């Protein structure tokens, strides 16, 4: 199993890239081939519509893990921003706050989930 976006390899049984949060493919696309050709069109459409950026107030790996788990459990597609230190520096997120993109139609639900995690701190 491979991530069509970052090209990481996974053991059989994994279904989603832990970094990119997109469905895994049985094979890697050839370089220059769009990743969308290896995934279900409906799922890919959801991933393309991650148009709302939510800035959270947490940096703790525990809080981030809980937030990811709750968003996944709710079936809300998301993309975690600035996951490595170099990307955080480049985007100006020096403090390492966890920022996430979600679809506009699920924004209210995602904000409610993230607020519940914030209140647990």
C-alpha positions in Angstrom: 0.0 0.0 0.0 1.3 3.4 -0.9 0.3 7.1 -0.4 -0.2 8.6 -3.8 0.7 12.1 -2.5 3.9 11.6 -0.3 4.7 8.1 -1.8 5.2 6.5 1.6 4.9 2.8 1.8 2.5 1.0 4.3 2.0 -2.6 5.3 -1.1 -4.3 4.1 -4.2 -3.4 6.1 -3.6 0.3 6.4 -6.1 2.4 4.5 -5.0 6.0 5.0 -1.7 7.9 5.0 -1.0 9.0 8.6 0.6 12.2 7.3 -1.5 13.3 4.3 -4.8 11.8 5.5 -5.7 10.5 2.0 -6.7 6.9 1.0 -3.8 4.6 0.2 -3.4 3.0 -3.2 -2.3 -0.5 -4.2 0.5 0.9 -6.3 2.3 4.2 -6.7 1.3 6.5 -9.6 4.0 7.0 -12.2 5.7 10.3 -11.7 3.7 13.0 -13.4 0.5 11.0 -13.1 -2.2 12.7 -10.9 -2.8 10.9 -7.6 -6.6 11.2 -8.3 -6.4 8.4 -10.8 -5.7 5.9 -8.1 -8.5 6.9 -5.6 -12.2 6.9 -5.6 -13.5 10.1 -7.2 -16.0 10.8 -4.4 -13.3 10.6 -1.7 -11.0 12.7 -3.8 -13.7 15.4 -4.3 -14.1 15.6 -0.5 -10.3 16.0 -0.1 -10.2 18.8 -2.7 -12.8 20.8 -0.8 -10.8 21.4 2.3 -11.3 25.1 2.0 -11.6 26.3 5.6 -8.5 26.8 7.8 -9.1 26.4 11.5 -6.3 27.5 13.8 -6.3 25.7 17.1 -4.6 26.6 20.3 -3.0 23.3 21.0 0.5 22.0 20.4 0.4 18.9 22.7 0.7 15.6 20.9 -2.0 14.2 23.1 -4.5 17.0 22.2 -3.6 16.7 18.5 -4.0 13.0 18.6 -7.4 13.3 20.3 -8.5 16.0 17.8 -7.4 13.8 14.8 -9.2 10.8 16.3 -12.5 12.7 16.9 -12.5 14.2 13.4 -11.8 10.8 11.9 -14.6 9.2 14.0 -17.0 11.9 12.9 -16.1 11.2 9.3 -14.9 14.8 8.7 -12.1 14.9 6.1 -9.2 17.1 7.1 -5.7 18.0 6.3 -3.3 18.9 9.2 -1.1 21.8 8.3 2.5 22.4 9.1 3.3 19.0 10.5 7.1 19.4 10.4 9.3 22.1 11.9 10.5 23.3 8.4 6.9 23.8 7.2 5.9 25.6 10.4 8.8 28.0 10.0 8.0 28.6 6.3 4.4 29.4 7.1 5.2 31.6 10.1 3.8 29.2 12.6 6.8 29.3 14.9 5.0 28.2 18.0 3.8 25.0 16.4 0.1 25.4 16.9 -1.9 22.7 15.1 -3.8 24.1 12.1 -6.3 22.0 10.2 -8.2 22.4 6.9 -11.8 21.0 6.7 -14.6 21.2 4.2 -16.8 24.3 4.5 -20.0 22.2 4.8 -18.5 20.5 7.9 -16.8 23.6 9.4 -19.3 24.0 12.3 -19.1 20.4 13.3 -15.3 20.4 13.1 -15.1 23.6 15.2 -17.4 22.1 17.8 -15.2 19.0 18.1 -12.0 21.1 18.2 -13.5 23.3 20.9 -14.4 20.3 23.0 -10.7 19.2 22.8 -9.6 22.8 23.7 -11.9 22.7 26.8 -10.3 19.4 28.0 -6.8 21.0 28.4 
